[in-house]
Amino acid sequence: MEILLTAFACVLLAAVLLSGLANRTILSTAALFLAAGFVLGDGALGVVSLAPDDELVGGLAELALFTVLFTDGMRVGWQDLRSAWRLPGRALGWGLPLTLLITALGAHYLIGLGWAESLLIGAILAPTDPVFAAALVGNEKVPPRLRHLLNVESGVNDGLALPFVIVFTAVAAGSGDLHLGELGLELGVGILIGVAVPWVALKLEQTRLFAASAQYEPLNGLAIGLLVFALGKATHGNLFLAAFAAGITVATFGPRQRETFKHFGELIAELFKLAALLVFGALITPALLGSVGWTGWVFAVGALFLARPVAIWVSFLRSGLTVRDQAAVAWFGPKGFASVVYGLYVLGAGITASEQVFQLVAVTIVLSILLHSSTDIVVARSFDEERDVPAWYGRLRRGVIQRGRGDEER
């Protein structure tokens, strides 16, 4: 534990010092933590030695996923979902399930996995990661509706994919003996806790008896999240649905609390994300990358270059988006943090084919991080119309105008 903490602190310091460079170049913080985990893990130096079934791996995945889903939910209150929903609705309503199905078809027919495991892989790899789309979402040269589409889609699809991951995991682990009543109760209790706890907390703050000071107000969201987590553990409700529901509830009924917690919450979520990426990288070894065989790498390429683009093309037929806009949306379906923690979650779920599922998910995520983190700046710059005009064009145009004015004066 001490070695892992030291390694994380060193890599985090390096990431902070290089963050300015990363914002201007193809260098990616996520890729840095993934690469550091790989180098420090058993696949290279062996400094950080972790096994997939270690309690630390499962615990970190659980905490990280809860934190990220909670903050993701805060980004998408009902007001946000109702405003400018047309394009994000296409990506989520059509693109997400189509990506899931196309990926599952590849896993079933190319790899030979059963339908439950194939659909599970499709659900794990369906969400997109906003980290790798940051260069587009934060670039004012990119059309606002495209930035809004990518931002809303990446913020919501983690939570939308979650029920599919849970159900397909239960089916794959149950060998056909799925207790729907128990599963339904777990999901229902999780949603109930996620809605009730923040609603009661926000209502209490609105009474005359209670008022949060400016100093402590950012901790309100943290307290709500911790209480939801604790009650979810105590009642065996689904923690992840509880987290997402709680975030949406705070965003809907407590816009002020949402705003004060925003920066603080995103920093906490980012820390858990980076820690999970470091652990994920430490679990990846050359043996794992080679064990999937050529069919595994073909599957990974197909998941990135076929599943998402086809799903987006179908979803945005007659949408009014230009070809360039559709191409950017289709390409920026990176597999990142949500897929990482879903993959770690499956490792401890008691599935017979859990290692094979994890291996396929791992190689797809590795390929995605390498490709998407090195192309986000390039794609973002393609939307800068000024860069499309040669530098000499402006000088030539000014010269023509000046000569024209001189002729008029004569």
N, C-alpha and C positions, 0 to 999 in steps of 0.2 A: 504493500500500500504506500509506504514512504517513497519507494522508488518511482512508482507511478505518479504520485503527487509532485515529486521533484521534476520529473520529465514533463508533466503538464505545465508546471510553472515556467520552465525554461522555454518551451515551445510557445507558450502564451506571450512571454516577454518578447521573443523574436517576432511573433505575429504583430504585436503592437508597434514595434520599431519599424517593421516593414509595411505597415498598413497604408502609409501614404504612397509608397511605391506601388502597392497592389491596386490602389484606386486608379492609377494611371497606366498600368500595364496589364499583361495577361496573367501576372502572378495572382494566385488565388489563396486566400487564407484557409479555405476548406481543403484545398489540395495540399497545402503546407502541413496541416495536422494529419491528414491521411498518410502522406509520405513519411512524416516523422514517426507515426505509429508503426508503419511497415518497417522502417529502418531500425527502430528500437525493439521491435518485437522478435519473436522466435524465428521469423523468416530471414533475419539478417544478424543483428548484434546480440539479440537475446537479453537485452537489458530489462525490458518489460515482458514478462512471461505470463500469458493469460490463456486460459482454455475457454471454449465456448460455453461450457456448463458452470463456469465460476459464478459464485453468488454476486460478485462485484459487477460482472457483465450484465446480469439480469436486473440488478437493482439500479444501476446507472441508466440502462435503457428505459426502465419504468419511470424514473424521475425525469429524465430528459424529455421523454415523449409527453408526460403530463404537463410539464412546464411549457413546452412549445405549443401544444394544443390549447392551453389556457390563453397564452398570448395571441395565438392565431385567432381564437374566438373573439378576442377583444377588438380585433381589426374589422370584424364583420358583424356589427349590430344590424338590427332589422332595417334601420334607415339606410345603411350602406348597401344592404342587399336589394332594397327597392330602387335605389337610384342607379341609373345607367346600367341596368341589369341585362340588357338585351344580349350584348356580346359575351360577357362572362357566363350568362345562362347557357349559351350554346356550348361553350367550352366545358362546362361542368355537367350539363344535362345530357349532352351527346358525346362530347370528346372523352370524358372520363370513363364511362362504361364501354365505349368502343375501344379505347386503348386497352382496357382490362381484358376484353374478349379477344382482341387480336394477339395480345401478348400470351394469353392462355392457350390459344390455338398453336402458337409457336412452341410453347413448352410441352404440349401434349403430342403433337405430331413430329416435332424435330427431336426432342429429348426423350419422349416416351413416358412421361410422367402421367399418373392418373388424373382424372378431371378435377378432383378436389385439390390436389397439389398444384395443378396447372392454373386453376382459377385463383388459388392463393397467391401464386407468384404474380399473376396479373394484377391482383389487388395491391400487392406490396409495391409494384413498380409503376402503378398508375399515377400516384401523386407527383407533382412537380415541386421543385425547390426554388424559393424566391431568391436565395443567396446568389445563384448563378445568373439570374435575370436582373440583378441589381444595376448593372451598367445600362440596361435598357430602361428599367423603371425609373431610375434617377436621372436620365438624360432628357433635358427639356427639348432637344431636337427631335426626339421620338414623338409621334402624334399622341396627344393626351388620351384618346380613347384606347390606343394600343397599350399604353402604360397602365391605364386603369384595368384593362382586361387581364394583363399578366399579373398585376398586383392582387386583384380579387381572386383570380383562379388559384394562384399559388398559396394564398392565405386560407382558402376554404377547402381545397381538395384533400388536404391531410385528414380533416375530420370526416369528409364524405366517404373517403376510402376505408375509414376505420371499421364501420359495421361489416363491410365485406371481408376484411382481414379477420375479424373476430369469428364470423360465421364459418368461413372456409377453413380457418384453423380448427374450429370445433369439429367440423365434418371430417377433416383429414386425421385428426387425433382420435376420433371416436370410432373409427372402423365401422361406420354405418350406424352406430348406436348413439345418435345425437339426442340429448335431452333438451328438447326445445323449450320446455317449461322453465328449466333452470337457467338456460341461456337468456330467455326473455325476461326473467326476473332480474338477472344480473344487469342487463342493459337498462331495464326500466328503473331500477333503483339508482343506477348511475346518473341517468338523466334527471330523475327527481331531485337528487342531492345537488346536481349541478345547477338546477334552476332555483330551488328553494333557498339554499344557503345564501347566495349573493343577493337574492331578492329581499330576504329578511334583513340582512346586514345593511343594505342600502336604505330600506324603509326606516330602520332604527336611527340611522344617521340623519334622516330628514325630520325626526321629531325634535321637540324643544329640549329634551333631556340630554341629547348627545350632539356633539359637534367635534369634528376632527380638526386639529390645528394644522397650519400650513406645513410644519416640520414633519408631522406624522402622517399626513394624508397619503403620501406615496406608499406607505406601509399598509394601507387599507386593502389594496388589491392583493398584496402578499398574504395578509391575514386570511382573506377570503379563500385564496388558493390553498393555503395550508389546512384550513378547516375542511374544505371539500376533499382534499387528499386523505386526511385523517378519518373522516366519516366514511369515505369510500372504502378504505382498508378495513375499518371496523365492521361494516355491513356487507362486505364482499360485493359491493356494487362495482360496475365497470368504471375504473378510474379514468380511462381515456375519454369516454363519452361524457363523464361528469366534468372533466376539465374543459372540453370544448363547449359544452352547454353553459358552464359557469362563465366562460369568457364572453360568450354571446349575450348572456343575461346582464353582465356588468356593462357591456357596450350599449345595450338597449335602454336600460333603466338608470344608469349612472354615467352619463357622458363626462361629467366633471371628474369623477373617480377614474374613469378610463384614461382621461388625458393626463392626470397627475401620475398615474402608474406607468404610462406608456414607455418612457425612456428607461426607467428603472427595471421594469419587467422585461424589456427587450434585451437589456444587458445580462440579466439572469439567464434568460433563455439562450442567449448566445454562448455563455459560459458552458451550459450543459450540452449544447450542440457540439462545441469544439472538443469537449471531453469525450463525448460519444464517438466522434470521428477519430480521435486518437486511439481509443480502445478498439474501434472497428478496424483501423489500420494495423494494429498489433495482432489482430486475429487473422489477417491476410498473410499468407506465406506463398513462396514460389510453388510449393507442393499443391496448395489450394488452387492457385491460378492455372496450374497445369492439369489438375485432376478433372476439370470440366471437359477437356478434350476439344477438338475443333468444333464439334457441334455446339458446345456451350458458348464459344466465342461467336459463332454464327448467330446463335440465339440473341446474344447481347447486342450485336450489330443490328439485327432485325428489330429488337425492342426500341432502339434509338432512331434508326433511319427509316423504319417502315411503320411500326405500330402507331406512334404519335402522329407523324405526318399524314397518314391515311385517315386517322380518326379526325384530325383537325380539318382536313380537306372536305370530308363529308359534313362535318358540323357547321362549316362556314359557307356552304353553298348558298349563293344569293344573299350574302350578308352585307355586301357593299364594301368589304375590305379589299384593298388592292392586293395584287399578287405578292408584292414585297412584304406587306403587312402579314399576310397569311403565312409566308415562308418564315418570317421571324417568329411568329407564334408557334408554328409547327416545329421549328428547330429547338426553341427554348422550352422544351419539356424535360429539363434535366432531372435525373434521379439523384436525390440528395439525402438530406437528413431524415425525413420521414421514412423513406425506404430503408435507411440504415437501421433505425430503431425498430421498425417492423420486422426486419430480418433478424435482429438480435432477439426480439420478442418470440419469434417462431422457434428459435434454437431451444428455448426452455419450455416449449408447449407440449412435449411428448409425442411429436409426430415421427413416424418411422423414417420418413424421407427428409427430416429436418435439415440434415447436413447437406444433402443435394440441393434442397431449396435455397439454403443459405449460400452455397457456392455459386449458384446461378445469379442470385441477387447481388452477391459481392462483385463478380466480374462485370456485371452490367453497371453497377454504381461506379466502380473504378474507371471504366471506360467513359462513362458519362462525365465524371468530374474532370478527367483529363481533357476531354473534347470541349465541353461547354465552358469550363473556366478559362480556356485559351481562345475562345471565339466570341465571348460576350462583348469585349471592347470593339472588335472588328465589325460585328453586326450593328452595334450602336452607332459607330461612325458612318455607316452607310446611310443613316437617316439625316446626317448633317448635310443639308443641301448646299451650304457654302463650300464644302469640300469637293462637291461635284463640279464646281466651276473652276477652271484653271486660273492660277494666280495672274497670268499675263492678260486674262480677259478683262479684269478690272482696270489695269493700267491702259490697255488699248482703248477701252470704252471711254475712260476719262480723257485720253488724248484726242479722240474723235470729237467729244463734246467741246473741249477747249478750242480746237481748230474751227469748229462750227461757229462758236461765239465770236472768234476773231474775224471770220469772214463776214458775219453780220455787222460787226462794228465798222469794217471797211466799206 
